[in-house]
Structure formats: structure tokens, C-alpha cells
Amino acid sequence: MNPATALGLAIWSGSFRFPQYIIVPFLGAVLALIFYEFVFVKTQEYLADDEDDEGVEEDEEEEEEE
């Protein structure tokens, strides 16, 4: 069942027999935040640093040739 529908029905009836429909979406959001911060952002920073390092190496090679 759709979590939003389950939450609406639970509030309407006043019966929270299935708490996983309320708890699990929030846990999923927390896991997504952790993944974003510790995997995605770190990967982007690593790749950006790698691109900056390649530019420095190319500049050093051009200076050595002159």
C-alpha cells in the first residue's frame, strides 16, 4: 500500500496497526542523506581534485619544454 495512503487511513481511523508505514519512509530518507553525504559528495570532491591535479601536471610539462 502507498505510505501516504496508509498514513492517511491510520490517522483517519485512529489505529496505527502497521507502524512500518510511518517509520520506514523516514529511515529511508536518513539512509539517503547518509549516502549522499558520505558517498556522492566525497566522490564529487575526489573527482574535482583529480581534474585539478591533471591541469597542474599539464602546466608543469609545458614549462619543462620551454
PDB file of N, CA, C, O and CB in Angstrom:
ATOM      1  N   MET A   1       0.841  -1.170   0.000  1.00  0.00           N
ATOM      2  CA  MET A   1       0.000   0.000   0.000  1.00  0.00           C
ATOM      3  C   MET A   1       0.892   1.241   0.000  1.00  0.00           C
ATOM      4  O   MET A   1       1.991   1.229   0.553  1.00  0.00           O
ATOM      5  CB  MET A   1      -0.960  -0.007   1.216  1.00  0.00           C
ATOM      6  N   ASN A   2       0.417   2.281  -0.610  1.00  0.00           N
ATOM      7  CA  ASN A   2       1.131   3.547  -0.663  1.00  0.00           C
ATOM      8  C   ASN A   2       1.299   4.091   0.758  1.00  0.00           C
ATOM      9  O   ASN A   2       0.325   4.137   1.509  1.00  0.00           O
ATOM     10  CB  ASN A   2       0.380   4.569  -1.564  1.00  0.00           C
ATOM     11  N   PRO A   3       2.523   4.506   1.146  1.00  0.00           N
ATOM     12  CA  PRO A   3       2.729   5.002   2.514  1.00  0.00           C
ATOM     13  C   PRO A   3       1.865   6.220   2.846  1.00  0.00           C
ATOM     14  O   PRO A   3       1.395   6.350   3.976  1.00  0.00           O
ATOM     15  CB  PRO A   3       4.189   5.354   2.716  1.00  0.00           C
ATOM     16  N   ALA A   4       1.653   7.106   1.885  1.00  0.00           N
ATOM     17  CA  ALA A   4       0.823   8.282   2.156  1.00  0.00           C
ATOM     18  C   ALA A   4      -0.620   7.860   2.412  1.00  0.00           C
ATOM     19  O   ALA A   4      -1.269   8.392   3.312  1.00  0.00           O
ATOM     20  CB  ALA A   4       0.889   9.282   0.978  1.00  0.00           C
ATOM     21  N   THR A   5      -1.122   6.916   1.637  1.00  0.00           N
ATOM     22  CA  THR A   5      -2.482   6.421   1.837  1.00  0.00           C
ATOM     23  C   THR A   5      -2.594   5.708   3.178  1.00  0.00           C
ATOM     24  O   THR A   5      -3.567   5.902   3.907  1.00  0.00           O
ATOM     25  CB  THR A   5      -2.890   5.476   0.692  1.00  0.00           C
ATOM     26  N   ALA A   6      -1.609   4.888   3.502  1.00  0.00           N
ATOM     27  CA  ALA A   6      -1.631   4.170   4.779  1.00  0.00           C
ATOM     28  C   ALA A   6      -1.606   5.140   5.946  1.00  0.00           C
ATOM     29  O   ALA A   6      -2.318   4.940   6.929  1.00  0.00           O
ATOM     30  CB  ALA A   6      -0.448   3.203   4.876  1.00  0.00           C
ATOM     31  N   LEU A   7      -0.800   6.187   5.855  1.00  0.00           N
ATOM     32  CA  LEU A   7      -0.740   7.173   6.924  1.00  0.00           C
ATOM     33  C   LEU A   7      -2.077   7.906   7.049  1.00  0.00           C
ATOM     34  O   LEU A   7      -2.577   8.116   8.154  1.00  0.00           O
ATOM     35  CB  LEU A   7       0.402   8.174   6.669  1.00  0.00           C
ATOM     36  N   GLY A   8      -2.646   8.290   5.916  1.00  0.00           N
ATOM     37  CA  GLY A   8      -3.948   8.967   5.945  1.00  0.00           C
ATOM     38  C   GLY A   8      -5.030   8.096   6.558  1.00  0.00           C
ATOM     39  O   GLY A   8      -5.821   8.566   7.376  1.00  0.00           O
ATOM     40  N   LEU A   9      -5.067   6.834   6.167  1.00  0.00           N
ATOM     41  CA  LEU A   9      -6.068   5.920   6.730  1.00  0.00           C
ATOM     42  C   LEU A   9      -5.835   5.680   8.217  1.00  0.00           C
ATOM     43  O   LEU A   9      -6.790   5.570   8.986  1.00  0.00           O
ATOM     44  CB  LEU A   9      -6.049   4.587   5.982  1.00  0.00           C
ATOM     45  N   ALA A  10      -4.563   5.597   8.627  1.00  0.00           N
ATOM     46  CA  ALA A  10      -4.251   5.384  10.046  1.00  0.00           C
ATOM     47  C   ALA A  10      -4.675   6.588  10.874  1.00  0.00           C
ATOM     48  O   ALA A  10      -5.213   6.431  11.970  1.00  0.00           O
ATOM     49  CB  ALA A  10      -2.746   5.114  10.238  1.00  0.00           C
ATOM     50  N   ILE A  11      -4.437   7.785  10.356  1.00  0.00           N
ATOM     51  CA  ILE A  11      -4.846   8.991  11.087  1.00  0.00           C
ATOM     52  C   ILE A  11      -6.368   9.077  11.133  1.00  0.00           C
ATOM     53  O   ILE A  11      -6.946   9.404  12.170  1.00  0.00           O
ATOM     54  CB  ILE A  11      -4.251  10.267  10.428  1.00  0.00           C
ATOM     55  N   TRP A  12      -7.013   8.785  10.009  1.00  0.00           N
ATOM     56  CA  TRP A  12      -8.475   8.874   9.939  1.00  0.00           C
ATOM     57  C   TRP A  12      -9.142   7.884  10.910  1.00  0.00           C
ATOM     58  O   TRP A  12     -10.098   8.224  11.607  1.00  0.00           O
ATOM     59  CB  TRP A  12      -8.954   8.605   8.496  1.00  0.00           C
ATOM     60  N   SER A  13      -8.618   6.667  10.934  1.00  0.00           N
ATOM     61  CA  SER A  13      -9.246   5.650  11.783  1.00  0.00           C
ATOM     62  C   SER A  13      -8.740   5.693  13.222  1.00  0.00           C
ATOM     63  O   SER A  13      -9.378   5.139  14.117  1.00  0.00           O
ATOM     64  CB  SER A  13      -9.002   4.273  11.202  1.00  0.00           C
ATOM     65  N   GLY A  14      -7.608   6.340  13.451  1.00  0.00           N
ATOM     66  CA  GLY A  14      -7.038   6.397  14.793  1.00  0.00           C
ATOM     67  C   GLY A  14      -6.340   5.109  15.193  1.00  0.00           C
ATOM     68  O   GLY A  14      -6.036   4.907  16.369  1.00  0.00           O
ATOM     69  N   SER A  15      -6.083   4.236  14.227  1.00  0.00           N
ATOM     70  CA  SER A  15      -5.450   2.952  14.508  1.00  0.00           C
ATOM     71  C   SER A  15      -4.113   2.868  13.778  1.00  0.00           C
ATOM     72  O   SER A  15      -4.072   2.933  12.549  1.00  0.00           O
ATOM     73  CB  SER A  15      -6.373   1.780  14.095  1.00  0.00           C
ATOM     74  N   PHE A  16      -3.029   2.724  14.522  1.00  0.00           N
ATOM     75  CA  PHE A  16      -1.705   2.597  13.929  1.00  0.00           C
ATOM     76  C   PHE A  16      -1.221   1.161  14.084  1.00  0.00           C
ATOM     77  O   PHE A  16      -0.286   0.890  14.837  1.00  0.00           O
ATOM     78  CB  PHE A  16      -0.707   3.588  14.581  1.00  0.00           C
ATOM     79  N   ARG A  17      -1.861   0.249  13.370  1.00  0.00           N
ATOM     80  CA  ARG A  17      -1.515  -1.168  13.487  1.00  0.00           C
ATOM     81  C   ARG A  17      -0.243  -1.517  12.734  1.00  0.00           C
ATOM     82  O   ARG A  17       0.416  -2.505  13.058  1.00  0.00           O
ATOM     83  CB  ARG A  17      -2.652  -2.023  12.980  1.00  0.00           C
ATOM     84  N   PHE A  18       0.111  -0.720  11.735  1.00  0.00           N
ATOM     85  CA  PHE A  18       1.285  -1.010  10.914  1.00  0.00           C
ATOM     86  C   PHE A  18       2.259   0.166  10.977  1.00  0.00           C
ATOM     87  O   PHE A  18       2.265   1.006  10.077  1.00  0.00           O
ATOM     88  CB  PHE A  18       0.873  -1.303   9.444  1.00  0.00           C
ATOM     89  N   PRO A  19       3.072   0.239  12.017  1.00  0.00           N
ATOM     90  CA  PRO A  19       3.962   1.394  12.173  1.00  0.00           C
ATOM     91  C   PRO A  19       5.066   1.467  11.114  1.00  0.00           C
ATOM     92  O   PRO A  19       5.691   2.514  10.949  1.00  0.00           O
ATOM     93  CB  PRO A  19       4.590   1.361  13.540  1.00  0.00           C
ATOM     94  N   GLN A  20       5.313   0.361  10.392  1.00  0.00           N
ATOM     95  CA  GLN A  20       6.359   0.406   9.383  1.00  0.00           C
ATOM     96  C   GLN A  20       6.025   1.409   8.274  1.00  0.00           C
ATOM     97  O   GLN A  20       6.938   1.941   7.642  1.00  0.00           O
ATOM     98  CB  GLN A  20       6.572  -0.983   8.790  1.00  0.00           C
ATOM     99  N   TYR A  21       4.745   1.676   8.026  1.00  0.00           N
ATOM    100  CA  TYR A  21       4.368   2.656   7.019  1.00  0.00           C
ATOM    101  C   TYR A  21       4.699   4.074   7.457  1.00  0.00           C
ATOM    102  O   TYR A  21       4.768   4.982   6.628  1.00  0.00           O
ATOM    103  CB  TYR A  21       2.891   2.543   6.711  1.00  0.00           C
ATOM    104  N   ILE A  22       4.901   4.266   8.735  1.00  0.00           N
ATOM    105  CA  ILE A  22       5.251   5.584   9.246  1.00  0.00           C
ATOM    106  C   ILE A  22       6.757   5.683   9.475  1.00  0.00           C
ATOM    107  O   ILE A  22       7.350   6.725   9.195  1.00  0.00           O
ATOM    108  CB  ILE A  22       4.490   5.876  10.549  1.00  0.00           C
ATOM    109  N   ILE A  23       7.378   4.634   9.971  1.00  0.00           N
ATOM    110  CA  ILE A  23       8.788   4.668  10.358  1.00  0.00           C
ATOM    111  C   ILE A  23       9.725   4.483   9.163  1.00  0.00           C
ATOM    112  O   ILE A  23      10.709   5.212   9.037  1.00  0.00           O
ATOM    113  CB  ILE A  23       9.063   3.594  11.394  1.00  0.00           C
ATOM    114  N   VAL A  24       9.439   3.536   8.300  1.00  0.00           N
ATOM    115  CA  VAL A  24      10.367   3.167   7.225  1.00  0.00           C
ATOM    116  C   VAL A  24      10.632   4.302   6.238  1.00  0.00           C
ATOM    117  O   VAL A  24      11.782   4.446   5.824  1.00  0.00           O
ATOM    118  CB  VAL A  24       9.828   1.975   6.478  1.00  0.00           C
ATOM    119  N   PRO A  25       9.654   5.124   5.827  1.00  0.00           N
ATOM    120  CA  PRO A  25       9.989   6.237   4.933  1.00  0.00           C
ATOM    121  C   PRO A  25      10.995   7.215   5.539  1.00  0.00           C
ATOM    122  O   PRO A  25      11.860   7.737   4.834  1.00  0.00           O
ATOM    123  CB  PRO A  25       8.733   6.984   4.560  1.00  0.00           C
ATOM    124  N   PHE A  26      10.882   7.460   6.838  1.00  0.00           N
ATOM    125  CA  PHE A  26      11.846   8.348   7.483  1.00  0.00           C
ATOM    126  C   PHE A  26      13.229   7.702   7.569  1.00  0.00           C
ATOM    127  O   PHE A  26      14.239   8.385   7.404  1.00  0.00           O
ATOM    128  CB  PHE A  26      11.358   8.731   8.882  1.00  0.00           C
ATOM    129  N   LEU A  27      13.283   6.418   7.821  1.00  0.00           N
ATOM    130  CA  LEU A  27      14.571   5.712   7.821  1.00  0.00           C
ATOM    131  C   LEU A  27      15.202   5.738   6.431  1.00  0.00           C
ATOM    132  O   LEU A  27      16.415   5.899   6.298  1.00  0.00           O
ATOM    133  CB  LEU A  27      14.390   4.255   8.294  1.00  0.00           C
ATOM    134  N   GLY A  28      14.380   5.581   5.401  1.00  0.00           N
ATOM    135  CA  GLY A  28      14.873   5.655   4.028  1.00  0.00           C
ATOM    136  C   GLY A  28      15.444   7.028   3.717  1.00  0.00           C
ATOM    137  O   GLY A  28      16.465   7.140   3.039  1.00  0.00           O
ATOM    138  N   ALA A  29      14.791   8.069   4.209  1.00  0.00           N
ATOM    139  CA  ALA A  29      15.292   9.426   3.999  1.00  0.00           C
ATOM    140  C   ALA A  29      16.627   9.631   4.707  1.00  0.00           C
ATOM    141  O   ALA A  29      17.523  10.277   4.165  1.00  0.00           O
ATOM    142  CB  ALA A  29      14.269  10.455   4.492  1.00  0.00           C
ATOM    143  N   VAL A  30      16.763   9.092   5.901  1.00  0.00           N
ATOM    144  CA  VAL A  30      18.026   9.202   6.646  1.00  0.00           C
ATOM    145  C   VAL A  30      19.134   8.440   5.920  1.00  0.00           C
ATOM    146  O   VAL A  30      20.256   8.934   5.808  1.00  0.00           O
ATOM    147  CB  VAL A  30      17.860   8.662   8.093  1.00  0.00           C
ATOM    148  N   LEU A  31      18.825   7.250   5.433  1.00  0.00           N
ATOM    149  CA  LEU A  31      19.825   6.482   4.683  1.00  0.00           C
ATOM    150  C   LEU A  31      20.227   7.191   3.397  1.00  0.00           C
ATOM    151  O   LEU A  31      21.397   7.168   3.015  1.00  0.00           O
ATOM    152  CB  LEU A  31      19.290   5.089   4.359  1.00  0.00           C
ATOM    153  N   ALA A  32      19.265   7.822   2.725  1.00  0.00           N
ATOM    154  CA  ALA A  32      19.584   8.574   1.513  1.00  0.00           C
ATOM    155  C   ALA A  32      20.495   9.759   1.831  1.00  0.00           C
ATOM    156  O   ALA A  32      21.412  10.056   1.066  1.00  0.00           O
ATOM    157  CB  ALA A  32      18.296   9.065   0.831  1.00  0.00           C
ATOM    158  N   LEU A  33      20.253  10.427   2.941  1.00  0.00           N
ATOM    159  CA  LEU A  33      21.101  11.547   3.352  1.00  0.00           C
ATOM    160  C   LEU A  33      22.521  11.080   3.657  1.00  0.00           C
ATOM    161  O   LEU A  33      23.494  11.720   3.258  1.00  0.00           O
ATOM    162  CB  LEU A  33      20.504  12.247   4.579  1.00  0.00           C
ATOM    163  N   ILE A  34      22.629   9.970   4.358  1.00  0.00           N
ATOM    164  CA  ILE A  34      23.954   9.422   4.682  1.00  0.00           C
ATOM    165  C   ILE A  34      24.685   9.036   3.406  1.00  0.00           C
ATOM    166  O   ILE A  34      25.868   9.341   3.260  1.00  0.00           O
ATOM    167  CB  ILE A  34      23.831   8.196   5.621  1.00  0.00           C
ATOM    168  N   PHE A  35      24.006   8.373   2.485  1.00  0.00           N
ATOM    169  CA  PHE A  35      24.621   8.007   1.208  1.00  0.00           C
ATOM    170  C   PHE A  35      25.075   9.249   0.461  1.00  0.00           C
ATOM    171  O   PHE A  35      26.182   9.283  -0.076  1.00  0.00           O
ATOM    172  CB  PHE A  35      23.642   7.197   0.345  1.00  0.00           C
ATOM    173  N   TYR A  36      24.228  10.269   0.421  1.00  0.00           N
ATOM    174  CA  TYR A  36      24.561  11.500  -0.300  1.00  0.00           C
ATOM    175  C   TYR A  36      25.808  12.154   0.283  1.00  0.00           C
ATOM    176  O   TYR A  36      26.723  12.531  -0.450  1.00  0.00           O
ATOM    177  CB  TYR A  36      23.383  12.482  -0.258  1.00  0.00           C
ATOM    178  N   GLU A  37      25.837  12.286   1.601  1.00  0.00           N
ATOM    179  CA  GLU A  37      26.952  12.979   2.236  1.00  0.00           C
ATOM    180  C   GLU A  37      28.260  12.205   2.163  1.00  0.00           C
ATOM    181  O   GLU A  37      29.304  12.784   1.866  1.00  0.00           O
ATOM    182  CB  GLU A  37      26.622  13.261   3.668  1.00  0.00           C
ATOM    183  N   PHE A  38      28.216  10.901   2.429  1.00  0.00           N
ATOM    184  CA  PHE A  38      29.446  10.140   2.571  1.00  0.00           C
ATOM    185  C   PHE A  38      29.897   9.429   1.307  1.00  0.00           C
ATOM    186  O   PHE A  38      31.046   8.993   1.233  1.00  0.00           O
ATOM    187  CB  PHE A  38      29.282   9.147   3.644  1.00  0.00           C
ATOM    188  N   VAL A  39      29.033   9.300   0.315  1.00  0.00           N
ATOM    189  CA  VAL A  39      29.429   8.636  -0.921  1.00  0.00           C
ATOM    190  C   VAL A  39      29.421   9.620  -2.085  1.00  0.00           C
ATOM    191  O   VAL A  39      30.450   9.820  -2.731  1.00  0.00           O
ATOM    192  CB  VAL A  39      28.499   7.452  -1.217  1.00  0.00           C
ATOM    193  N   PHE A  40      28.290  10.227  -2.356  1.00  0.00           N
ATOM    194  CA  PHE A  40      28.158  11.083  -3.536  1.00  0.00           C
ATOM    195  C   PHE A  40      29.026  12.337  -3.445  1.00  0.00           C
ATOM    196  O   PHE A  40      29.773  12.644  -4.374  1.00  0.00           O
ATOM    197  CB  PHE A  40      26.705  11.480  -3.727  1.00  0.00           C
ATOM    198  N   VAL A  41      28.928  13.065  -2.325  1.00  0.00           N
ATOM    199  CA  VAL A  41      29.690  14.309  -2.174  1.00  0.00           C
ATOM    200  C   VAL A  41      31.189  14.014  -2.147  1.00  0.00           C
ATOM    201  O   VAL A  41      31.968  14.726  -2.782  1.00  0.00           O
ATOM    202  CB  VAL A  41      29.268  15.054  -0.885  1.00  0.00           C
ATOM    203  N   LYS A  42      31.597  12.982  -1.426  1.00  0.00           N
ATOM    204  CA  LYS A  42      33.022  12.642  -1.362  1.00  0.00           C
ATOM    205  C   LYS A  42      33.547  12.241  -2.739  1.00  0.00           C
ATOM    206  O   LYS A  42      34.674  12.584  -3.096  1.00  0.00           O
ATOM    207  CB  LYS A  42      33.260  11.503  -0.353  1.00  0.00           C
ATOM    208  N   THR A  43      32.739  11.516  -3.514  1.00  0.00           N
ATOM    209  CA  THR A  43      33.146  11.129  -4.863  1.00  0.00           C
ATOM    210  C   THR A  43      33.304  12.358  -5.748  1.00  0.00           C
ATOM    211  O   THR A  43      34.268  12.452  -6.507  1.00  0.00           O
ATOM    212  CB  THR A  43      32.127  10.159  -5.478  1.00  0.00           C
ATOM    213  N   GLN A  44      32.376  13.293  -5.661  1.00  0.00           N
ATOM    214  CA  GLN A  44      32.466  14.513  -6.463  1.00  0.00           C
ATOM    215  C   GLN A  44      33.693  15.336  -6.081  1.00  0.00           C
ATOM    216  O   GLN A  44      34.368  15.880  -6.955  1.00  0.00           O
ATOM    217  CB  GLN A  44      31.198  15.355  -6.296  1.00  0.00           C
ATOM    218  N   GLU A  45      33.987  15.433  -4.790  1.00  0.00           N
ATOM    219  CA  GLU A  45      35.183  16.152  -4.345  1.00  0.00           C
ATOM    220  C   GLU A  45      36.448  15.468  -4.851  1.00  0.00           C
ATOM    221  O   GLU A  45      37.383  16.140  -5.286  1.00  0.00           O
ATOM    222  CB  GLU A  45      35.213  16.248  -2.813  1.00  0.00           C
ATOM    223  N   TYR A  46      36.483  14.151  -4.798  1.00  0.00           N
ATOM    224  CA  TYR A  46      37.641  13.404  -5.260  1.00  0.00           C
ATOM    225  C   TYR A  46      37.857  13.632  -6.753  1.00  0.00           C
ATOM    226  O   TYR A  46      38.983  13.860  -7.193  1.00  0.00           O
ATOM    227  CB  TYR A  46      37.472  11.907  -4.964  1.00  0.00           C
ATOM    228  N   LEU A  47      36.783  13.570  -7.526  1.00  0.00           N
ATOM    229  CA  LEU A  47      36.901  13.774  -8.968  1.00  0.00           C
ATOM    230  C   LEU A  47      37.308  15.201  -9.307  1.00  0.00           C
ATOM    231  O   LEU A  47      38.073  15.417 -10.246  1.00  0.00           O
ATOM    232  CB  LEU A  47      35.588  13.436  -9.655  1.00  0.00           C
ATOM    233  N   ALA A  48      36.808  16.175  -8.558  1.00  0.00           N
ATOM    234  CA  ALA A  48      37.182  17.565  -8.795  1.00  0.00           C
ATOM    235  C   ALA A  48      38.667  17.775  -8.484  1.00  0.00           C
ATOM    236  O   ALA A  48      39.358  18.479  -9.220  1.00  0.00           O
ATOM    237  CB  ALA A  48      36.309  18.515  -7.941  1.00  0.00           C
ATOM    238  N   ASP A  49      39.159  17.172  -7.404  1.00  0.00           N
ATOM    239  CA  ASP A  49      40.578  17.282  -7.066  1.00  0.00           C
ATOM    240  C   ASP A  49      41.434  16.607  -8.127  1.00  0.00           C
ATOM    241  O   ASP A  49      42.511  17.100  -8.462  1.00  0.00           O
ATOM    242  CB  ASP A  49      40.855  16.663  -5.687  1.00  0.00           C
ATOM    243  N   ASP A  50      40.967  15.492  -8.653  1.00  0.00           N
ATOM    244  CA  ASP A  50      41.698  14.771  -9.687  1.00  0.00           C
ATOM    245  C   ASP A  50      41.799  15.614 -10.956  1.00  0.00           C
ATOM    246  O   ASP A  50      42.851  15.631 -11.597  1.00  0.00           O
ATOM    247  CB  ASP A  50      41.018  13.425  -9.989  1.00  0.00           C
ATOM    248  N   GLU A  51      40.738  16.306 -11.329  1.00  0.00           N
ATOM    249  CA  GLU A  51      40.762  17.163 -12.513  1.00  0.00           C
ATOM    250  C   GLU A  51      41.713  18.329 -12.304  1.00  0.00           C
ATOM    251  O   GLU A  51      42.422  18.718 -13.232  1.00  0.00           O
ATOM    252  CB  GLU A  51      39.351  17.679 -12.840  1.00  0.00           C
ATOM    253  N   ASP A  52      41.742  18.896 -11.099  1.00  0.00           N
ATOM    254  CA  ASP A  52      42.656  19.997 -10.800  1.00  0.00           C
ATOM    255  C   ASP A  52      44.104  19.528 -10.885  1.00  0.00           C
ATOM    256  O   ASP A  52      44.956  20.262 -11.385  1.00  0.00           O
ATOM    257  CB  ASP A  52      42.366  20.579  -9.406  1.00  0.00           C
ATOM    258  N   ASP A  53      44.398  18.332 -10.411  1.00  0.00           N
ATOM    259  CA  ASP A  53      45.752  17.800 -10.449  1.00  0.00           C
ATOM    260  C   ASP A  53      46.208  17.567 -11.886  1.00  0.00           C
ATOM    261  O   ASP A  53      47.380  17.786 -12.190  1.00  0.00           O
ATOM    262  CB  ASP A  53      45.834  16.499  -9.653  1.00  0.00           C
ATOM    263  N   GLU A  54      45.332  17.137 -12.765  1.00  0.00           N
ATOM    264  CA  GLU A  54      45.697  16.921 -14.169  1.00  0.00           C
ATOM    265  C   GLU A  54      46.077  18.232 -14.829  1.00  0.00           C
ATOM    266  O   GLU A  54      47.010  18.275 -15.631  1.00  0.00           O
ATOM    267  CB  GLU A  54      44.544  16.259 -14.937  1.00  0.00           C
ATOM    268  N   GLY A  55      45.370  19.295 -14.504  1.00  0.00           N
ATOM    269  CA  GLY A  55      45.690  20.608 -15.073  1.00  0.00           C
ATOM    270  C   GLY A  55      47.049  21.091 -14.620  1.00  0.00           C
ATOM    271  O   GLY A  55      47.765  21.709 -15.407  1.00  0.00           O
ATOM    272  N   VAL A  56      47.432  20.835 -13.385  1.00  0.00           N
ATOM    273  CA  VAL A  56      48.736  21.246 -12.849  1.00  0.00           C
ATOM    274  C   VAL A  56      49.844  20.463 -13.540  1.00  0.00           C
ATOM    275  O   VAL A  56      50.876  21.041 -13.882  1.00  0.00           O
ATOM    276  CB  VAL A  56      48.798  21.031 -11.312  1.00  0.00           C
ATOM    277  N   GLU A  57      49.658  19.170 -13.753  1.00  0.00           N
ATOM    278  CA  GLU A  57      50.671  18.349 -14.407  1.00  0.00           C
ATOM    279  C   GLU A  57      50.900  18.809 -15.845  1.00  0.00           C
ATOM    280  O   GLU A  57      52.043  18.829 -16.301  1.00  0.00           O
ATOM    281  CB  GLU A  57      50.259  16.873 -14.383  1.00  0.00           C
ATOM    282  N   GLU A  58      49.847  19.177 -16.568  1.00  0.00           N
ATOM    283  CA  GLU A  58      49.989  19.640 -17.938  1.00  0.00           C
ATOM    284  C   GLU A  58      50.754  20.955 -17.981  1.00  0.00           C
ATOM    285  O   GLU A  58      51.581  21.160 -18.870  1.00  0.00           O
ATOM    286  CB  GLU A  58      48.617  19.801 -18.596  1.00  0.00           C
ATOM    287  N   ASP A  59      50.487  21.857 -17.020  1.00  0.00           N
ATOM    288  CA  ASP A  59      51.199  23.124 -16.966  1.00  0.00           C
ATOM    289  C   ASP A  59      52.683  22.903 -16.685  1.00  0.00           C
ATOM    290  O   ASP A  59      53.526  23.585 -17.268  1.00  0.00           O
ATOM    291  CB  ASP A  59      50.587  24.033 -15.900  1.00  0.00           C
ATOM    292  N   GLU A  60      53.014  21.968 -15.807  1.00  0.00           N
ATOM    293  CA  GLU A  60      54.411  21.684 -15.487  1.00  0.00           C
ATOM    294  C   GLU A  60      55.136  21.116 -16.694  1.00  0.00           C
ATOM    295  O   GLU A  60      56.299  21.450 -16.918  1.00  0.00           O
ATOM    296  CB  GLU A  60      54.507  20.711 -14.310  1.00  0.00           C
ATOM    297  N   GLU A  61      54.483  20.265 -17.479  1.00  0.00           N
ATOM    298  CA  GLU A  61      55.101  19.693 -18.673  1.00  0.00           C
ATOM    299  C   GLU A  61      55.371  20.772 -19.713  1.00  0.00           C
ATOM    300  O   GLU A  61      56.407  20.723 -20.377  1.00  0.00           O
ATOM    301  CB  GLU A  61      54.208  18.597 -19.268  1.00  0.00           C
ATOM    302  N   GLU A  62      54.485  21.736 -19.878  1.00  0.00           N
ATOM    303  CA  GLU A  62      54.673  22.812 -20.837  1.00  0.00           C
ATOM    304  C   GLU A  62      55.846  23.697 -20.404  1.00  0.00           C
ATOM    305  O   GLU A  62      56.614  24.153 -21.250  1.00  0.00           O
ATOM    306  CB  GLU A  62      53.379  23.646 -20.978  1.00  0.00           C
ATOM    307  N   GLU A  63      55.993  23.946 -19.098  1.00  0.00           N
ATOM    308  CA  GLU A  63      57.095  24.761 -18.606  1.00  0.00           C
ATOM    309  C   GLU A  63      58.431  24.052 -18.817  1.00  0.00           C
ATOM    310  O   GLU A  63      59.432  24.703 -19.118  1.00  0.00           O
ATOM    311  CB  GLU A  63      56.895  25.088 -17.123  1.00  0.00           C
ATOM    312  N   GLU A  64      58.459  22.742 -18.665  1.00  0.00           N
ATOM    313  CA  GLU A  64      59.692  21.990 -18.861  1.00  0.00           C
ATOM    314  C   GLU A  64      60.117  22.002 -20.326  1.00  0.00           C
ATOM    315  O   GLU A  64      61.315  22.013 -20.607  1.00  0.00           O
ATOM    316  CB  GLU A  64      59.520  20.553 -18.376  1.00  0.00           C
ATOM    317  N   GLU A  65      59.184  21.999 -21.256  1.00  0.00           N
ATOM    318  CA  GLU A  65      59.509  22.004 -22.670  1.00  0.00           C
ATOM    319  C   GLU A  65      60.111  23.335 -23.105  1.00  0.00           C
ATOM    320  O   GLU A  65      60.918  23.377 -24.033  1.00  0.00           O
ATOM    321  CB  GLU A  65      58.271  21.700 -23.489  1.00  0.00           C
ATOM    322  N   GLU A  66      59.728  24.414 -22.447  1.00  0.00           N
ATOM    323  CA  GLU A  66      60.241  25.742 -22.822  1.00  0.00           C
ATOM    324  C   GLU A  66      61.594  25.905 -22.252  1.00  0.00           C
ATOM    325  O   GLU A  66      62.222  26.948 -22.440  1.00  0.00           O
ATOM    326  CB  GLU A  66      59.324  26.874 -22.344  1.00  0.00           C
TER     327      GLU A  66
END
